[in-house]
Amino acid sequence: MESMNIRPVAFDHPDAVKLNDRVQREYAERYGDDGDVTPLEASMFKPPHGLYLIAYDDGGTPLATGGWRAMDENGEGYADGDAEIKRMYVTPEARGLGLARRILAALEDDAREAGRARMVLETGSKQPEAISLYTSSGYTPCTRFGHYRCSPLSRCYAKPL
């Protein structure tokens, strides 16, 4: 296996935009809709209030992404000190290499260092691979939050940092 280089990038970096387009197409295929319409801005992922990572292979091909953003108590069910995982994605050709697990661990470490208390994430019932990753990484179901908190397909998880 080639070595992987995980590095921070801006949420609006061209490679991040390309991978985001791919994950949105996958969401649309799985759920038959327009993808994840949660409002996100590049500024939400700027340290120390967030971080966005891309894993590259030795040839510079972007293969996986993930980010976290700081969230605090609001009308959507977040709690003070939350760090929310967004846009975890591994390209089909790179699945099974452990990239999602490595990115997730790096995001957790960074959010912990930034003083966040809890990592939270929302996924969907039609993403069993994601649910398996999170539950095997210590996440447990929690009260629904965020843009999709009223959707019957929404699944929310949390892990203390």
N, C-alpha and C positions, 0 to 999 in steps of 0.2 A: 504494500500500500504506500502511496505517496504520502509525504508529510503534509500536514495542513497548517496553514498560517491563519490564525484568528486575529483580526485587528479591528480597532474601532474606526468607524466611518460616520459621516453625517447621514441622517435619515434620508436626505434628498441627494445623496451621492448617486451618480449614474448607475453603479452596480446595484445599489440598494433599490433604486427605482425599478430596474429590470427584474430583480428577484421579487419585489412586491407585486409587480404585474403578474408574475407566474403564480404566486400564492393566491392572488385574487381570482385568477382563472380556475385554480383548483377549488377554491371555495364555491365559485359559481357552478362548477360541475357537480360538486357534492351536494349542494343545497338548492340548486336551481334558481339562484337569485343573482344579485349584482356584486356579490362578495361582501367583505366586511366594510361597512360604511361608517364605522366609528371615526369621528373627526380626529385626525392626527396631524401634527405639525412638526417640522424638523427641530424646532426649538425645544420640544418636549423631551428630546433624547440627548440634550447637551449636558455633559458633566458639569456640576456634581448632581444634577437633578434627573439624570438619566444616562443611558449609554446604548449605543447601537453597534452591533458587531456583525462582521461578515467573515466566514471561513473561506479561504482561497486555497486551491491546490498549488503545486509547485509551478504550474504554467500560468498562474494568475487568473484562473477561471473561478468566479464566485460560485460557491456551492451551497451555502447555508447562511441564514440570517437569524437574528433575534435581538430584541431590545427590551429595555425597561424604562419606565417613566415614573416619576414621583407623583403620587396621588394622595390627597387628604380628604377628610370627611366632606361629603357633598350630598346632593339629593339623589345620587345614583348608587348609593350603598357602599361607598368606599369608607375606610377608617383612616384617621390620622396616622401617618407613618407608613402607609402602604406604598409598595413599589409594584407596578403592574407590568407583567410580561406582555409584549406585543410582537407580532410578526415573526414568531418562531416558524422557520420553514427550511426544509432541506430538499434540494432538487431530487427528482426521482432517481437520477443516475448516481447520486451520492448517499442514498439511504442505506442504513445498515452499517455505516462506518463509525457510529458513535458521535457524529458531529453535533446533533441536537443536545445530547447529554453534556458535551464539553461546553457548548455555548451557554446552556442553562446554568451550569456550575459557575462559569465566569460572571454571568449576570447576577447570580445570587451573591457572589463574593463582592462585586462592585457595589450593589445596593446596600449590603451590610456595612461596608466601609463608608458609605455615604450617610449612614445613620438611620436607614429605613428599618422598620420593625417587622414587617411582614411582606412576603412576596405573594401576589395574587395573580390569577389569570382566569380568562374565560375562554372556553373552547366549545365545541359542539358535539352532540351525540353521534354525528356522522364522521367523526375523526377519532376512531378507536386507537390509532397509533399514538396520537397526542395524549389521550387519556392514560394510556399505558405508560408512556414516558413520565408523565407527571406523578401518577400514583406510585410508580416504582422509585421516584426521586423524593418521596416523603410528603407529597401534597395530599391534602384531604379535602373532601367536599366542604364548601362553605356557603353562607348566605349569598344569593345571587346579587351581582352588582353590574354596573356599566351599561353600555348602550343596549345590550341584548338581554337585560335582566328579566324581561317579561316573556321572552321566547321559550316555548316548551322544549326546544332543542338545545338551549343553553346549558352548559355545565361549568360551574365555577369552583375553583380550588384555591387553597391558601397553604402557606408554609411559613412558620415563624422563622425570622432571620436571626 
